[in-house]
Amino acid sequence: MEEKKCAWLKKPDRAACAALLEEIAETPQAKSTAAFLISLSDFKSFNDIFGRHYGDLLLEKIIDYLGGFASSRVERCGGVDFLVLLSDTDYLKAEETADAICERFNDTWHIGNMDFVSAMSLGALLPPLRAERGETLLDNLEDAVREAYLAGQNSMAVYDSMLREKMTSTKAIATKLKNALATPDDPDLEVCFRPTVLYTAHRYTRAESYIRLYSDCYGLVSEATLLPIAEQSGLACALNLYAIRHTCQMIRQLLDAGRDFETIAVPVSAVQFLQPNFDQDLAAMLEEYKVPAEKLALELNEETLITNGLTQMAYMMEKISRMGVELVLSDFGTGYSGLNNVLNLPVSVLKLDRLFILQMENDQRTAAVVAGLIEIAHKLGMKVIAEGVENDFQRERLASFGCDYQQGFYYSATVHAKELLEMLSMPPEKQGDSE
């Protein structure tokens, strides 16, 4: 068997791949060499389902294909991570080859009398290769693979100046976040709140926490930016528990002040629900602050819920629901799960995706979908929150559909704990402020 066809048989050797990259980068050959790092997805599941025999045959097929390009060399970098080097190429040809590889993985692999699918992510360094240390080049490829993974299966990402800048800021923010989490009550890590109106009562009865980080280099880092970085850097669970703790403190203040409210929600990473002791950690915090479980809500994003494994998470969700903690499914209607999956989850509140609210002004079809989702949710005994309400038209249209709760800048910008203490159970005032 030719060497390029049996690369999968070799013991993974990241150091050897880095050395090879460095060797090439220091020669004139670097001007016409491209490097791809291809990482197969869910290959363990493939082996579990079909057995290692078919797994080995699939790897052989894939390596045979990757080694079939002119002037290509294939090396095994990790378990199912492969370094592909293309020599005698240029930027455009290398980019076309990467696109072709992605397209090939959208098709099936024929083995025996069966067809199989295999997903991957491709990171690319296009010619010319920079004269860098091999470890640095391999790190760049791995960053590009992560970026490709976020773009969806069988996608590619090129490590270029824009991605380098993004990765630099991501790593800096992750470091800042790690230090802030290790410092009690670090003022740069702030938990604020977004009030929610019960429309029929015309008053604030709910809120959700909103966490943000101040960085000297990047200013105020929003929750939308911060949460994905926390997940990528392994800090998601620590950040979730930080937000839950501060929210429990807020609930305790509201109760001590005699405020009349329903719940305060905390957006939580799906990864948190995969932690075996999450329910125990949650119960300990509720006990520490003497917070009734029904005053706390945990909010999960629909896409990440499905991505992280619905079956595994459902068990922990059921345990937490039995404690009395409310579960909220946010960004609902984006098409990732649908009502069939929601029916099997202990979710009692749905949050409509803000894009629906924005689009229903000019699209009657979207308005019909919103009305339909609200009606179905009510028939299932669920409450509905519309986020992103910004004007009178949206407010009145949602009210005509029977939407229970509304949230957005039409009513209030993000507020600090002291302001929330005054606002809850009080009539809402329209605010034109932005965050």
N, C-alpha and C positions, 0 to 999 in steps of 0.2 A: 504493500500500500504506500502510495506517495506520502511524503511528509505532510503536505498541506491537507491531505485527506484524513490523517490520523491525529490532527492537532488536539482533538477532543480527548484522545487517550492519554495525552501528556498530563503530568501533575501540574496543577495551576501554579504559575510562578510570576507573581506581580513584579518582583525585583528584576527578573530577567527581561520582562517587557519594558520596564523603565530604562534598563541599561541599553536595550536595543534602540529605543527612541532617542536616547541621548547620543548614542553612537552615530545615528543617521543625522541628527540635528547639527552635528559638528562638521559635516561634510558638505561639499557642493550638491550632493544628491538631495539635500533638504529642500532645494528650490522646486523640485518636481515630485515631492513625496506628500501623500495625504495619509492621515492616520484615522481610523474609525475604531471606536470601542462599541461593541454590540453586546448588550445585556439581555438575555432571554428572561421572560417574565413567567412566573408560576410554573416553572419546570418541575418543581417538587410535586405539585399537584398532578402534573402529567404522569410522572413516574408512579404516583400512588394509584392513579386510575388505570393506567394501561400496563404498568410493570416496567422494570428497568430494561428488559430486552428491547421493547419498542422505544424507550427513551434513548438507548444507545444508537439504535438505527436512525432515529430522528436527528440526533446530533451529527451522525455521519453524513446524512443528507445535507444538513445545513452547512457543515464545514466544506463539503464537496462543492456546494454552490458558491460559498464565499471565496474559496480558493480558485474558482473558475474564471475570475476576472484576469485580464492580461496584467502581468507583472505584479501579481498579488502574493502576499505572504500572510499566513494566519497563525497566530500564537494564542495559547490559552492563558488568559490573565487571571481569571477567577474560576469559581465552580462552573458557571455557565456564562462567563464573560470572555469575549474573544477580541483580541487586537488584530485588526486587519490593516496591513500596510500596502498602499498602492504606489508604485514607483513609475517614473516616466509619465506623469500626468500633470494637469494644470488645474486651476481653481474650478473652472466650469465643468471639465470632464469629471473631476472628483465629486462635485456636487451632483451631477447627473447620475453617477454611480451610486451615491448614497440614496438618492431618490428611488433608483431602481431596486435597491435592497429593501427599502421600506415597502415598495409596491409588491415585491415578491412575497413578503411576509403577510400581506393581505390575502394571499392565495393559500391553498392547502398543500401539504407535503404528502405525496403518494408513497406508501410503504406497503409492499405486498398487494393485497386487494383492499386496502383501507386508506382513507384520506384523513390527515390530521392537521390541526392548526397549531401555530406557535406564535406568540406575541413577543415583541422585543422593543427596546429603545436604543437609538443610535446616537452617539456623540461623535462629532467630527472636528478634526483639525485639518483645515484645507491648506494647500501650498501657498506660500512657502512655510515650512516648519520653522518656528523661531528657535534660535540657539539658546535653549534653556536646559536646565537639569532634567533628566528623564523623569524623576519623581514629579516635578512641576508639570511637565507635559501630560503625564498620566492623571494627575489631579485635575487638570483642565478638561481632559476627556471625561472623567467621572462627573465633573460638574455639568458638562453638556448632556451626559446621559440622564442625570436627574432632571434637567430642564426638559428633555425630550419626553421623559416619563410623565411629567405634569401636563404635557400637551396632548397626551392620549396614546394608546397603544400603536406600535409601528410608526412612531414619529421620529424625526431627527432634529437635532439642534447643533448648530455650529458654534464652537467656542471662538468668539470674536471680541472686539473691543467693548461692544455693548453688553455682552454676557459677562465679560470680565468685570466691568463696572458694577453690574447687578450682583455678581457673586461677592465682590469686595464689600458692597454695602450690606448684603445679607449676613456675611460673616461678622462684620462690625456690629450690626444690630443684635445678632445672636450673642456675641460676647457681652455687650452692654446689658442685655436681658438676663443672662446668666449671673452677672455680678449684682444686678438689682434684686433678683430673686434670693440671692444669698445674704442680702442686707435687709434686716428688719425695717419695715416702713420706709423704704427708699422713696424719697419724694419724686424721683424721676419715673417711677412706675405707679400709675394712677388708675384707680377704679372709679369711673363716673357712672352715670345712669341715664337711660332714655325712658321718659315717662310714656305711658300708654293710656289712652282715653277709652272709657266705657261709653260708647256713643249715646245709648239710650238714657244714661244718667247724666251725661254731659259733665263728667269729672274724671280726674285721674284715679285709676284704681290699681294699676299695675306699673311695673317698670322692668327694664332689663339692664344688667350691668354692661359696661363698655370699658375695656381696659386699653390703655395707651401708654407709650413709653417716650420719654424725652431723651433725645440724643444730641450732644453738642454738634456733631457733624451733619446729622440728617434732620434735625428739628423734631417735631412731634410725629411719632410713628403711629399710624392709626391701627385699630384692631384688625382691620382687613389685611393689612400688611404683616402685622405682628404674629397673628395666629399661625399662618402657614410657615413662617420662619421658625416659630417655636416647635412645630411638628417636625420640620426638616432637621432641626438641631437636637432633637430628643428632649426638649424642654416643655412639651405640651402639657404633660401631666402636672408638673410643678406649677405652671402658669394657671392651669385650671383650678388647682387647689387653692392657689393664692386668691383668685377671683372669688371662689366660693366662700373662703374664709371672710373676706372683706364684705361680701354680700350678706353673710350671716350677721356680721357686726351691724350692718345697715338695718337689717330686719329687726334686730334687737332694739336699736334706737327708735325705730318707728313704733314698735310695740310699747316701749317705755313712754313714748310721747302720746300714746293713745290714738294713733292714726288708724283710720279705717281703710284697709287695702286688702287686695286679694293675694297676689304673689309678687315676688321679685325673682326674675329669671337670670340665669347665668349661661351664656353660650359655652358649650363644652365640646372639646375635641372627641371624635368617635373613638380615638385610641384610649381615652380614659375609661370607656365602658368595657374595654378588654382587660383591664387590670383586675386581678382576682379579688383584691381587698377594697375595691372602690366603695362598695356599700358600707363597709366597716368604717372607712375613713370619713365618709359622709355622715354616718350616724354619730361618730365621735364629735364632729364639728357642731352638729345640731344640738347635741347634749351640752357641749362646752358653752355655747351662747344661749342655751335654753330657748331654742327656736322651734316652734311647731313645724313638723315636716311639711304640712300643707301650705305654709307660707313661702316655701322655696320651690322654684321651678328650674329644671335643667333643659337647655335648648340644644338640639342637635341639628346640624345641617343635613339636608336630605341627601346631597351628593356624597358627602363623606360617610354617611351612615351606610349607604349601599357599597361603597368602595372598600370599607373595612370589614365587611362580612356580617350580613344581617343576622344569620343564625346565632353566631357567637355573641353578638351584642344583645340580642333579644332576651337572653337569659338574665343578664345583669340589669337590663331595663325593667324586667318583670320584678326583680327583687327590690329595686329602688321604688318602683310604683307601689308595691305593697307596703313600703314604709310610709307612704302618703305624699311623697314628693311628686309634683306635677311634671309631666314630660311634654315638651313642645317640639314639634318638627318644623324647622324654619326652611325658607326658600322653597316652600311646597309648590308643586305645579311645574317644576322645571323638567319633569319627565324621567327622572332617575328611578323613582320607585313606583309611584302611582298608588291608587287607592287599594289595590289588591294587597300590597305589602303593608300598608298602614293598618288595614283591618286586623293584621296579626300582631300588631305592636300595641303596648299599653300607653299609647299617645292620646292625650285628651285635648290638645290645642294644636291647631295648624296655623302657621304664619305664611301668608301668600307672598310669593316672590315679588320684590319691588318692581321688577320689570313689567309684570302684569299691570300694576297700578299705573305706571307711566304710559304703557301702550294703549290702555283701554280708552284714553281720550280720543284717539284718532283711528281706532280699529274696533269696529263693532263685534268682530269675531272674538277678539280678546275679552271684550266686555262680557260677551255671552259665556265664555269659559270661566271668568271670575264669578259670575252669577251662579253658574252651575256648580262650581267647586264649593261655594258657600252653602248652597242648598243641600248638597250631598253631605257635607261635613255636619251640618245641623241634624240631618236625618240619622247620622251615626252617633249623635250625642256629643259632638265635638264643638269647641269654641273656635272662632276664627279671628286672627289678628291680621290686619293689612298694614304693612310697613311701607314707608316711603310716601306718605300722604303729604302733598305740597301745596294744594290749592282747593278752592271751593268746589270746583267741578268734581274732583276726585272724592272729596269728603261726601258730597251729596249723592253721587252715584253709588258709592259703597253703602251708604245708609239705605238707599232704595233697594239694594240687594240683600239687606238685612245683616250686614257685617257687624259683628259684636264690638270689636275693638279696632281702634285706629292709632297709628303711631307715625310721627314724621315731623318735619320742620314746620309744617302748617300749625302744629300745636306747640311744639317745644324743641329747642336744640338740646344737645347733651348737657346734663347738669351735674353739679357736684353734690355730694351727700347732703350738705347743709340745705341746698335748694330743694332737693327731693323731699326732705323732711317737711318743708313748708308746703310743697305742691300736692302731695298725695292726699286724696279725699277732698281737694279743693277744686272749684271749677277751672277748666283750662283757659288760658289766654293765648291768643294767636301770637306767635313770635316770628319775626322775619329774620332773626339771627341765624347765622350758620355756625357750624362747629368751629 
